[in-house]
Amino acid sequence: MHGDAKASIVGSIKLPLNKSHFIGDGLVMNKLYEDMLAYAETLQPEMVARRRDIHHHPEPGWTEFRTASIVATELKSLGYDVIMGADAVKKSSMMGVPSDEKLAAEQQRAVDEGADPALVAKMTGGLTGVVGVMRFNGDGPVVGLRFDMDSNDVTETDDAGHRPNREGFASCHGGAMHACGHDGHTAVGLAVAKILAHFKDELRGTVKLCFQPAEEGVRGAKAMVDSGAVDDVKYMLGAHFGFKMRETGSIAVNVYGFLATSKYDAEFIGTPAHAGAAPENGKNALLASCCAALNLHAIARHSGGASRINVGQLTAGSGRNVVGDKALMKIETRGATSEINEYMESEAKRIIKAAADMYDVKVSIRKMGGAAGAANSPGLAERLERHAKELGIFKDVVGKSDFGASEDFSYFMERVQSRGGEAAYMMVGSSIAAGHHDSRFDLDEESLSYSAKMLSTATAGLLLGNGNS
């Protein structure tokens, strides 16, 4: 805050009146932000209720039929144009999709739990992405925001002290749990939608709210990006609770270190034979997969930056006295950049195929997920950092923060940046009960309000100030 800045108080909201920060009439912009923050405060009970309902009904990637139905219904009621189904998700770009039987069962389960049957029908095949578009009066940029909806393949703890158990909103679906905060992301996304709709007469340009399926396993973003959903976006924003930010009221606005990644399943098919009576008649897929596993970890690392390879799962063989006729290997590669990851991918495929040839077995390699390498646009990150500080609601605003993992929001970033736009990802602080993907995970619901306030006011600033919010 500048030394001569005055302050305005709205309840517990402290906002500096700093004309140098705002484009146009600084006092008008300041009043809009004050009003948005105050309105967001009134939505806290609604966000908590929404988050708990979604937490109670978790849906893993490509099966978010109930959640997406809720999102689409709410967006329509707020006056958004809603894009769904094949218009929001490119089917040929979907990765790691469950079987048709599994998808059909999950559709019926969603309807049984209150989802709109007509909306669910539009999502047949797992096309669960939703985009809400609102065009405001007057010319202005297109601002996009991404909110992921899917849960993890985790069984929630039955510990009586776990708050979702204690307060009655733990997962009602076996083997599925919101252990990464996406229930909160979706609740925040709908609150942001409501805030922007409430102040629509004071905004200009266009906002696109992208509710994404299948972030876990980095499977869903590419299919939404390839649909063209963000091809006209000038500014793209994303956010996640926790990770490096473990204190509610903190925020990191310049996140870097997104590792590009690819996830593959390699299926080896050999020929079974009696291991004692006729081993020469067998073709050993088990040994082929083991040979591949060892040599994958021998790939030379790349001098251009961090590179990773991991064989995470290997299941092989049919029986003790049968030459191993089948094997399934699940691997992932990572790289500091997309180019480094492509090198790791290429080498991994070469080694897998060579191992199959060595043992004279067949192999099929199927891509199950992936994310691009990415980094925040420096100018946008700088503006967001300034905005977060001058909102006056955060206890701690961190500049640069190393993500050190993969997130398929990077596909949104890459597409927008490649077309001349800017993109940024934030980590919103939350005092979580346990680490991400842990069966005891729970977020501090106070953090919902911080995220909604930051995202809604930053979006308004981008819409009205051409990015210089």
Residue, then its C-alpha position, 0 to 999 in steps of 0.5 A: m500500500h502506498g503511503d498516502a493511500k486512504a482506506s475504505i472499510v466494508g465489514s472486515i474488508k480493507l481496500p486501498l483507494n489507490k488511483s495509480h492502481f486502477i485504469g480509468d476512474g480509480l474511485v469508480m473501480n474501487k467502489l466496484y471492487e468493494d461492492m463485489l467483495a461485500y457481495a461475495e461475503t454473502l455467498q459464503p454459506e451458499m459456497v459451503a453448502r454447495r461444496r459439501d453437496i459435491h463432496h458427498h457425491p464425488e465423481p471421478g474423471w469423465t463421470e461428473f454427470r451430476t456435478a456438470s448437471i448442477v453447474a449447467t443448471e445454475l449457469k443457465s439460471l444466471g443468464y449464461d449461454v451454456i455449451m455442453g457435450a460435443d460442443a465443449v469436449k472433443k471426443s477424439s482428444m479424450m484420454g483415459v475414458p472408462s468403458d461404455e458400460k461404466l459410463a452408462a451406469e454412472q449416468q443412471r446413478a447421477v439421474d438417481e441422485g437428482a441430476d437433470p436427465a435431459l442434461v445428462a443425456k447430452m453428456t453421453g460418452g463422458l462428455t461432461g465439460v461445461v462452458g458458461v459464456m456471458r457477454f457484457n455491454g460494450d467492447g472488451p477482452v475475453v477472459g477465461l477461467r478454469f474450474d475442475m470438477d472431478s474427484n479422486d479414486v480414493t476411499e474416504t477415511d471412516d475416522a469419526g474425527h474426520r470432519p466430513n464424517r462428523e458433520g455428515f457430508a463424507s463421500c457416499h460413493g465407495g472408492a471415490m472421494h474429493a481428496c484434492g479440493h475440486d469440490g471447492h473449485t466447483a463451488v467457487g466457480l459457481a460463486v464467481a459466476k453469480i458475482l459476475a452476473h450480479f454486476k453484469d451491467e458494470l462490466r464489458g467484454t466477455v467471460k468464459l467459465c470452463f468447468q473441466p472434467a478429468e483433471e486427475g490423471v491430466r486427461g480432460a483439459k486437452a479435450m476441452v481446449d481442442s474443442g476451441a473453447v478458449d481460442d478467443v480468450k485473451y486472459m486465462l486464469g486458473a487456481h488451486f487450493g493448497f499445495k505449497m500454500r497451506e495457510t488460509g488467507s495466503i495466495a501465490v500468484n506467480v506459479y512456475g515449474f509446471l512439468a509436462t507429462s504423459k501417461y501411457d498403458a503398454e499392453f504386452i501380448g505373448t503366447p501361453a505354454h506349459a512352463g514344464a512340458a513345452p516352454e519353447n512354445g511360449k512367447n513371454a510377455l512377462l519377461a518382455s515387460c520386465c526388460a522394458a521396465l528396467n531399461l525405461h529407468a535407464i533412459a539418459r536424462h536431458s541436459g535441457g532441464a528436469s526429466r522423469i520416468n516412472v513405471g508405476q504399475l506392472t501386472a503380468g502372467s497367468g499362473r505359476n506353471v504358465v509361460g507369462d502370456k500377458a502384461l500390463m505396464k502403467i508408466e509416466t514421463r515428465g519434463a521441465t518443458s514439453e520438448i523435454n517430455e517429448y524426448m522422454e516419450s519418444e525414448a520410452k516408446r522406443i524401449i517398449k517396442a524394442a523389448a517386445d521385439m526381443y521377446d517376439v511378443k506384441v505390444s500396444i501403447r495407449k496414451m491415458g493422459g498428459a499435460a503441457g509444460a507451462a509458465n505464467s505470463p509474467g505481465l499478467a502474474e505481476r498484475l495479479e500480484r499487485h491486485a492481490k496486495e491492494l485488495g487488502i484481504f490476504k495475510d500473505v501474498v507470495g510472488k514466485s512459487d515453484f509448482g514442481a508437478s503437473e496440471d493439465f490447466s497447462y493446456f489452457m495456458e499453452r493454447v491462449q499464450s500461443r494465440g497471443g494471450e496471457a495466462a496465469y495460475m494461482m495457489v490459494g492458501s487453505s489450512i488442509a487437514a491432510g495432504h492432497h489425495d489423502s483419504r483424510f483430506d479436507l480443506d478449510e472452507e474459509s478459503l472458498s471466500y478468498s478464492a471467489k473474491m480474488l477471482s471475481t475482482a481480478t476478472a472484473g479488472l481484466l474486463l474493464g482495465n484491459g489487463n491493468s487491473 
